[in-house]
């Protein structure tokens, strides 16, 4: 394999096709073979795996995935990259290239067609501006996922791993930790990309939980409460939740629920664990049902 993952080889391909970077797609191509090899290693890809790659670019990491996996499905939104991918990946017969927006692709159908409905692994160098929608879309879609190993902005990786009481703790931390165990595998310098991004990056692996770490009666309500709790994070939970129009929660119900949990009336969302948000959601669900009976 002649690796595309060097500055020289990447520039040669870009010149050959007169390719121009599209700012709207957040394109930054990896040009460090050591980092590419490390991503393959920490993602745990084997010859039994079907891998979904999001944003393959010119096929730099796709080459490594194709060498190590049974099947690779590469979803690329930029039409200008499709002829390049067909060229750079022409010697690999276990790669399917799909020219689509990953947020609109039926990944469940891909898993069914390419892997018999069995769990797939996701590996990607994600565009930073839509990292959260992509990751949450994967988890919420019900796709059979074993793990997601992705390059993201360093600060986003930190937000996924932190716990209560820290400034980076928020809705993303709780959502990711509900679905998976997050672990930062390495930090990556801007100099490893072409063009260089303005921020540092990190590779994070999200290993899907076999069972959710908490039980909650209404998952949708719990996440609505979590989002409302951090929309105005300096507000107390009583004020933040009772002012959230979509929740329609009476202030007294929120105050009574927190008292029942043994929490102070001025507590903020950043102080609650995932288990406490699940408990709060269940108490408020119970109160809503009681109110309907009256």
N, C-alpha and C positions, 0 to 999 in steps of 0.2 A: 504494500500500500504506500503510495506517494502521498504523504499527508498534506492536506490543504491548510493545516493549522500552523503555518508559518507566515510572517509578514510578506515575504517575497512571493510565495505561492498564491496567497490571497490576492495580492495586488495584480499578479499576472492574470488571474481569472477575471477580476473586475475590469481590467483593461481589455481583455479579449472580447468581453461582451459589452464594453462601454457602459458599465453599470453605474448608476448614481444612487447614493444612499437617500432613502426616503425618511425625512424627519418624523413624519406622521406615524411611521411604523416602529420608531425607536430602535433602529438597526445599529447594533454594535457587534461585529464578528470577532470571535475568539481567535487569537493568533499566538497561542502558546501550547505546544504539544504536551508539555508536562501537566498543565492544568486539565487538558482534555483527557489524558490517560487517568488522571486522578479522579475525574468525574465518573468515568466508566467503573473505576474500582469501587468508589464509595456508593454507587448506585446498585451494586450487587447484580449487575446484568449477567445472565447465563444463556447458554444455547437453548434453554427451554423457554425463554421469555419472549413475549410479544411486547414491543416498546412503542409507545406513542411519543413522538418528538414534536414539540410545538416550536415553530419558527426555525426551521433548519438553515435558513440563510443560503449559503452557497454549498452546503452539505458537509461542512467541516466536521461537526460532531457526528453527523449521520454516518460517515465512513466508519468511525470507531464503533458506533452502535451496531452497524451491519456486520462488522467483523465478530462481534461478541454475542449478538442476540439471534434468536430464531427468525423473528420477523420484526420489521420496523415500518411504522406508518408515520410519515412525515407530513405535517399540515403546515402549509406556507400561504400566507395571505397575499404576498406581493407577486403579482402575475409576472413581473419582469425577472423574477428569480427562477421560474419554472424551467425555461430552457437551459439555464445554468445547471440546475439540479439534475436534469435529465442527462447532461453531459458528464458532470463530476461523479454521478452515481451509476453510470451506465454499466459498469462491470459487476454491480451487485444485483442479484436476482431476488433478494429477500426484502426489497424496499419498495413501498408504495408511496407515491407523492400525490398529495391532495391539495389543490389550489382553493382553499377556503379560509374563512374567518373561524378560528377555533371556537369562538363564543357561539357560533351558529351550527357547528358540526354535531351530528348525532353520534357521540362517542360510544354510546351503548351499542349501537348497530355495528360500529367498527369492531368492538370487542367480540361481538357475536360472530361476525363474518370472518375475522382474522384469527380469533383465538377461541372459538367455540363457546363464548360467554365466560371463559375463565378470566381470572384476574390479570390485568395488564400493569406494566410499570410506565410511568411518565418521566421523561428526561427532557430538560429544556433550558435554553438560555433565554429567559423571558424578557419581553419588552417591559421596561420598568413602569411605564404609565398604565398598564393594564394587568399588572401582576395579581392584585387581589381579586378582580373579577374572574380571572382564569382559574386561580387556585380554588376559590369558593365554588365556581361553576362545576369544577371537576368533582368536588366532594358532594355537592348538593344534587348532582344529576343521578346519583345512584349507580354510577359506572362501577363495575367491579375493579377496584384499585388495590394494588399491593403496596405501592410506594410512589412518591413524587420526589424526584431529585432535580432541583432547579437552581439556576443562577439568578439571584435577585439583588436588588439594591441592599447594601449592608444594613441600613437602618430598618428595612422591612423584615429582613431575617431576624434581627434582634427583637422586633415587635412580636414576631411569631412565637418566640421562646420564653419571654419574660412572664413573671407572676405578679400578683397584686401588690400595690404600693409603690410601683415604679412608674416613672413618667411615660415609658413606652407601652405600658400595659393598656390594652383596649379591646375593642370588639374583635379585631383580627386575631389577637392573642387567644381569646376565648374560643372563637370559632375553630381555628386551626387545632387547638388542643382538645376540643371536643371530638374531632374526627381522627386526629393522628398524633403521633409522638414526634415533635420537631427536634432536629439536632443539626446545629451548624457544623458542617464538615471542614470548611476552609474559607479563608478570606482571599480575595483576588484583587490585585492592583489594577487601576485603570490602564496601565501600560500593556496589559495582556489583551487589549481589544483594539480593533480598528473600525471606526475612529474611536479615540479614547473618550469614555464617558466622563462626566464631571464629578462622579461620585464613586466611592469604593463599592465593591461587590462581595457577595458571599454565596457559597454553595450550601444549600440547606436540604436535608433529606427529611421528608414527612412520611413516616411509616404508619400506614392505616391501622387504627385500632380494630381488633376483631370484634370487640364489644365496646360501646361507648363507656367512658369512665364514670358517667353519671346517668341516672335514670330520671326522665322528666316526662310528665304527662302530655304536654303539648310543646314539641320541639320548636315549632314556628313562633309560638308566643314567647318562649324563652329568649330566642334570638332577637325578637322585636324589643323585648325589655332590655337586653344587652345593648342593642344599637341606641335606644333612647337614653340609656344611662351614660353613654359616652358622647352623644351628640353635643351636649353642653357639659363637659366633664367637671367644671367647677361648681355646677349646681348640686345641691343635695339630691339624693335619690327620690325623696318625697316630692320635691318640686319638679325634677326632671321627668319623672314618670307620669305625674298627674298632668303635666303640661303637654305631654306627647299626644297630639290629636288622634294618631292612629291607634293608640292603646285604649283610650277612653276609660282610664282608671280613676276612680274617685280618690282624692287626696287622703281621705280618712282610711280607705282600704289599704293604701300603700303604707301609711304610718302604722296601722295595726299589724300588718304583715311583718314589718321590720321589728316591731316590739315583740311579736311572737317568736321571732328568730333570735331575740336577745341582742339586737343591733341598736346602736344609738340613733335617735331621730335625725341627726345631722350627717349621717354616714353618706359617703359618695360611692359611686359605682366602682371606682378604682380600688376600693378596699375589699371588694367581694371576690371570693373564689368562684370557680365554675360550679362547684357543688352548691354554693350558697345562691347563685343565680337560678339554679334548677329548683332549689327549695322555695325561693321567692316566687318563681313562676307557678309552681304547684299550689302554693297558698293563695295566690291571686286568682288562679283558675277556679279553685274551690270557692272563693268568695263570690266570684262572678256567677257561678252556678247557684249559690245560695240566694243571691240577690234576685235571680230570675224566678225563684220559687215564691218570693214574697209578693 
